[in-house]
Amino acid sequence: MAAIDGLPPDPLSLLRQSIAHKTLPIASVDQDPSTATETTPSLAKANYLVYNLNGEHTAIPLTQPTRFISQAAGSKGLDLRSVYFCWLNKDNNVGEYLAAIGTLNDELKGEGKDETVTNLVFGEKIDLTAWLAGETDEEGSEFIRSLDANRASRAAAHDAAAIARGDGDVEMRDADGLTGDAEAKAEQDRLRAIYAGERKMGDRNTALRGPKMQDFGDVRKKYSALFFSKRAAQQTHANGAPGALPNSNPALRPPVKGTPSGRRPEPIILLSPSASSLLRMPNIKAFLEEGQYMPPEGGSASNILHLTRLLPSISPKPIRFILVDDPSTFRPDYWDRLVAVFTTGQTWQFKGYKWTQPAELFSHALGVYVGWKGEVVPDSVKGWGRGVMVAQIDKGAQRWRDREVVEEVWRGIEGRMKAMGWGKEGAK
């Protein structure tokens, strides 16, 4: 693929286009593979990712940094191998993803390469896969640097380097119209001296980062212990330490804060991983989006789902929700975005949660129990009180009442979100 403005093509955009055209790139040992033996399914043996779009052949090194700025990679651009590997494992659960990373890193070491695949945290993984799938754009991602900003930064660095080398490729339009070759040449020399002393202005990324990405990992390491100790002290204080103020009522908690980039945070809904749950990852999206219950299909399903819902009292625009059944990779701030927990009444579900006691958990998020109509609601659910809503669906083949149950569930979630501060007046 031809370079844009004299700069090399963007590997992240190429991968997104390849996925949209359903023509994934090929891992290759050589930059220009001439035989099938030079292509390989192993990302450990491969050195390049070869794209074939619109009849054009583009090979990009797997070690090349991309526009995806990852904290797991030390706040640097994530390498192309880690990006592509994340996409290939988008449907794997956390355990399978971690195991695959370990296997590939061992293979890279066996090949004698001083390279590793980065393990993306929960938020980064869903952000990257959603963008590659075309579900979001750069403005909707908090980790992907915009293509225009990236191109302007590289172009500014390229121009600055050219001036430093004294290439003299500056425009002399101001000297046009002068009579006499000697006068024109003298004026061009004068303008060249002026332009050589100019400071090239770029965008905010150029001003803050310069032509190279800066690593502030040492600063993060230095102060992370301090921040974590403060958070632990605050948690101890909130859980009943001497002098602690009760703060279990959602209406008394501060409103949900936005992300540092100003992007509206996405609320999170947790599902029960229990096999006895009527709603699990394979059928929850159809239930909440389409208002129709269907039995969970056998086999595995994605461990992360997204759906959008318009909640008029919260926002005039549709809100995107994240649905997950395993919070083991949650960052501390993700728990502030938890708005609902689907449960079967089994307390072992909450073992890995931030709040393991049902009374405390359901003071922070709405509990939702969905059972069969006519069956007895478990005593544990009844004992949890008003923090858990009960919804019941028909057992028969007629599914026309499902929509009514779904609307009831969404009304409950919307009401709890307003109490938590997810309103038009809240900090979004």
LOKETOR-147475 format. One record per residue (C-alpha): residue in one letter; x, y, z. Coordinates in steps of 0.05 Angstrom, whole numbers, plus 5000, padded with zeros to 4 digits. Example, Ala and Ser with C-alpha at 12.3 -4.5 7.8 and 13.67 -1.06 7.14 Angstrom:
<rs>
A524649105156 S527349795143 
</rs>
This chain:
<rs>
M500050005000 A502750684982 A505351135037 I501351755055 D504852425052 G511552075045 L510551715111 P509950955120 P502950655123 D499550575191 P499549845214 L493449925260 S489150215204 L491449675156 L489449135205 R482549445216 Q481449485140 S483748755132 I478748535185 A473148935152 H474848595084 K475547915118 T482547825091 L487047755151 P494447905139 I499547335134 A505247225183 S511747155143 V519047035157 D521147455097 Q518948155078 D517147925008 P515447185012 S516246844946 T514546134968 A509445825015 T515045585060 E516646305079 T509746415107 T508346135176 P502446075223 S507146175282 L507846895307 A514246675342 K517846485277 A514947055236 N518347725228 Y513148095186 L505748165178 V504048185104 Y497748565083 N494348465015 L489048995005 N486349224938 G491748844902 E497349214939 H502648844980 T504949155046 A509748825095 I510549125165 P515348865219 L511748525278 T516048935326 Q513649605299 P510050035352 T502850235337 R498250805356 F495250395413 I498350695477 S498350135529 Q499650205603 A501549465603 A507049645553 G509750205597 S505250745566 K508550635499 G505750455431 L503849715432 D507849285383 L504248995322 R505348275345 S501648395411 V495948765374 Y494948205324 F495547665378 C490148025419 W485448025359 L486647275345 N484847125418 K478947615424 D473947055439 N478246685490 N476846765564 V482047055611 G485246395629 E485946175557 Y488746855537 L494046835591 A495946125574 A496746295500 I501146895518 G505646455560 T506245935504 L507946465452 N513146805496 D516446125508 E516646015433 L519746705421 K525046545472 G526245875438 E527246235372 G532646665405 K528547305400 D528947825455 E521547995446 T515247855487 V507747915475 T504448425522 N498648195566 L493348735558 V489048895618 F481448815615 G479749515593 E485249565540 K483348895509 I476049055500 D477749755474 L482649485423 T478248915397 A472149375392 W476149885351 L479149355305 A472149055294 G469649745272 E465049835332 T468450485354 D472751035324 E478951405350 E474551905387 G471051335424 S477651015446 E481551245506 F487850865485 I488550975410 R492251595387 S488651925328 L491551805259 D491852545243 A495552705307 N500352135295 R501652345223 A502653075243 S507552865298 R511652435250 A511452965195 A513753505244 A519453065267 H521252915194 D521453655176 A525453835238 A530553295221 A531053555149 I532554265173 A537654005223 R541153635165 G541054265124 D537253955066 G534654645047 D527854385023 V524155005046 E519255395003 M521656064974 R514956354953 D516557024987 A522357144938 D518057064876 G517657664830 L524557954845 T528258214784 G535357984773 D538157304789 A543257584838 E537857944879 A533257334879 K538956884901 A540957364957 E533757404981 Q532956644980 D539356565021 R536657065071 L529856705076 R533356035082 A537256295142 I530856545173 Y526955905161 A532755485188 G531955845255 E524455745259 R521355275308 K516754775276 M509954755310 G506154095316 D500053855354 R499553735429 N502653045421 T508853355388 A509453885442 L508653395499 R512352785473 G517053035419 P518852585360 K519851995407 M515151675458 Q517651795529 D517551255582 F515051485649 G514750775677 D519750935732 V515351505758 R509251035758 K513150505797 K515751015846 Y508951275866 S504450675855 A505950395925 L503951065956 F497351095917 F495650375933 S497050476007 K492451086008 R486950705973 A487550126022 A487150616081 Q480950946051 Q477750256041 T479150066113 H476150726137 A469850616095 N468949896119 G468150096192 A474650346221 P474150816281 G471051466260 A468551196194 L462251506165 P456851036138 N456851076062 S453050466040 N447050846012 P448250945937 A444851625940 L450251865988 R456151655945 P459452165899 P457352155825 V460951705777 K467052065748 G469052075675 T475551805647 P481852245647 S480952355572 G473852635583 R470552035551 R464051815584 P465351175624 E461750545603 P457450225658 I458849485674 I453848925685 L456248275718 L453047605703 S453046975745 P457846435719 S453345895749 A450945355701 S444045405733 S443146135713 L437746255661 L441746835633 R448946725614 M453747025563 P450846635502 N443746905511 I444147535554 K444948015495 A438847755458 F434847815523 L436848525541 E437248805470 E431748435432 G427048275491 Q426847525477 Y429146945521 M432446345489 P436045775525 P443645865531 E447145495475 G452044955492 G459545095485 S463645705501 A461946425487 S465747075489 N467247305560 I466148035542 L459948325507 H457449015491 L450449285481 T447349975476 R441050225509 L437650905510 L436051115582 P432751805574 S433352005647 I440851865645 S443152115577 P439952365512 K444751905474 P444851135476 I449450865531 R454250295516 F454449755570 I459749235582 L457448535602 V462248055634 D461847435679 D468947445707 P471548055745 S478347755761 T482048255716 F478248865740 R482149495757 P479849845821 D476250385783 Y472049875745 W468149725808 D465850455809 R462550325741 L458749695765 V451249835760 A447949145762 V449448425783 F445347845757 T445147295809 T442046605822 G442246705898 Q448846315907 T453746705949 W459946355920 Q458846805859 F461447405900 K467847075924 G472447475877 Y468448125881 K470648765915 W464548695961 T463747965981 Q457748066028 P451048105991 A448448676036 E454549106019 L454748905945 F447449075933 S448249755966 H453149925910 A449749595851 L442849325834 G441748585843 V437548235791 Y434647535800 V431247235739 G427446585749 W421746185720 K414746435732 G411146015783 E417445745816 V419345935887 V424446495895 P430446255936 D430446466009 S437346776001 V434647255949 K428747435993 G433447566051 W437548066011 G431748546013 R430249145968 G437249155938 V435348565893 M429648595843 V426047955823 A423747835751 Q420347195726 I419546945655 D414646435625 K416745725615 G412445615554 A414045705481 Q410346365477 R415646905486 W411447535476 R411547705551 D419147715552 R419348435528 E415348655588 V420248315636 V426248625600 E423249315605 E422149205680 V429449005688 W431849625650 R427450075692 G430749795754 I437749895726 E436050605704 G433250785772 R439450515808 M444150885760 K440651545775 A441551415849 M448951285837 G450051945801 W449551725728 G445052305711 K445152885663 E447853315719 G453052805740 A460352845723 K460952445659 
</rs>
